[in-house]
Amino acid sequence: MQINTEELRRQFDERLAEIKSSTEIDSLRVDFLGKKGKISALMAELKNVAAEQKKEVGQMINDLKQSIEKTITEKAEELVRLEEQKKIDSVEAYDATLPTSLDLGSYHPITLIQREVQDIFTSMGFIVENYSEVVDDYHCFEALNIPKHHPARDMQDTYYLDNGQLLKTHTSAAQNYIMRKYGAPVRAIFPGRCFRNESTDACHENTFFQLEGIMIDEDISISNLIYFMKTMLSEVFKQDITVRLRPGFFPFVEPGFELDISCTICGGKGCPSCKNSGWLELCPCGMIHPNVLKAGGIDTEKYTGFAFGLGLTRLAMMKYGIKDIRMLNSGNLKALSQFSDK
Ligand code: FA5
C-alpha cells in the first residue's frame, strides 16, 4: 500500500491558512494530532505497508507529525500574541506613573481650623487629648459642679441613650478624665463634637465642635488665661481682632467669663450671623472651680488652673467668613472645598 504524507501536509497547510484565532488552532491540533486524528489514522495504515518499506514510511509519518506539531505551536503562540496586542490596543492608552485623576476631596473647614489651633497650643506645651462623644451624666455634669436638677442643665439639653448615657453637650465633659489621667501640673486641649437639643439658626447648630483647654499648675491666674486666649486669637486671625471679656456664669469656673469676638461678617454692625448684636460668643473661660479640681483628684491647696471652651465651629465661621453655621454640616462639597488647597 502507498502512504502519501505530502497529501496530508497539503491538507494541513490549506486548513492552517484559514485559521484566525487560538480556538481554531486548537481544533486543528485535535484533527491532525489527536488520538483519533489524521496522523494516528496514517500510523494505523502502516501495518498494510510492505515490510521493506515500513521503516522508511514510519520515519516519514514521524517527520510529518513533528513538523505539524512545530507549526501548530508557533502559530498558536503568534495568535495569542496578536490577540493580547489587540486587547491592549483597544484599551485607552494609559501611563501608570501619571498622578491619578481621582478627586480625593478636601479638608473640612473645621478640620483646618482644629489643626491650626492644635498647632498653636502644642507649640506652647499643651498636649492634645481625645474623648468619647457618648459620656455619662457624672462626667458631663456632676463632676463639673452641676448636680442633678441644677438650672444650668436647662441650657444644655441633649440626646439620651436608653442606658442613661448621653451625647456630650460640651467638651468640658472630659475635664475630670484629663485631671484623673495626668494629675497636676497639666496643660491639655481636647477638641470634640458636641450635641445639643436646640433649634438651629445662622449661629446655632445641634451638632457643633468645641475645643476645650485646661492649664493647672502652681500660681495660675487670670493673667495666664488672658495671655493664652490673646495669643491663640492673634495667631488664628493674624490681624487685630476686637474682643471683649465680660462676666459669665458657669458652675465649673469661678470667676467665669464670656469672651466675645466682634463679628467679622458684618464688622460689628449686626447681622444674622451674630444675631444682630455685632458680637459673637466664642470662648467662655474662667478659673477652674475648687469643687471641680477636687473631683479630679487635684490638691486645691497647691494648684489652681484655668479652663476655656472655644467654639470651634464659630471660629471657623469668623475665620473663613461663613455667614451661616448650617453650611458646615450641609455636605455641600462644592461650598466646603473652597477653604482647602488639598
Ligand atoms: C460651654 O459649653 C462651656 N462648657 C464652656 C466653658 C468651658 C466655660 C470651660 C468655662 C470654662 P457654652 O454653652 O457657652 O459653654 O458654649 C461654648 C461655646 O460653644 C459658645 O461660646 C459657642 O461658641 C459654642 N456653641 C455653644 N452652643 C452652640 C451651638 N448650638 N452651635 C454652635 N456653637 C455653639
Residues whose N, C-alpha, C, O or C-beta is under 5 A from the ligand:
A	BS01	FA5	T169 H170 S172 C203 H204 E205 F208 F250 V253 E281 L282 C283 P284 C285 G286 A307 F308 G309 L310 G311 R314
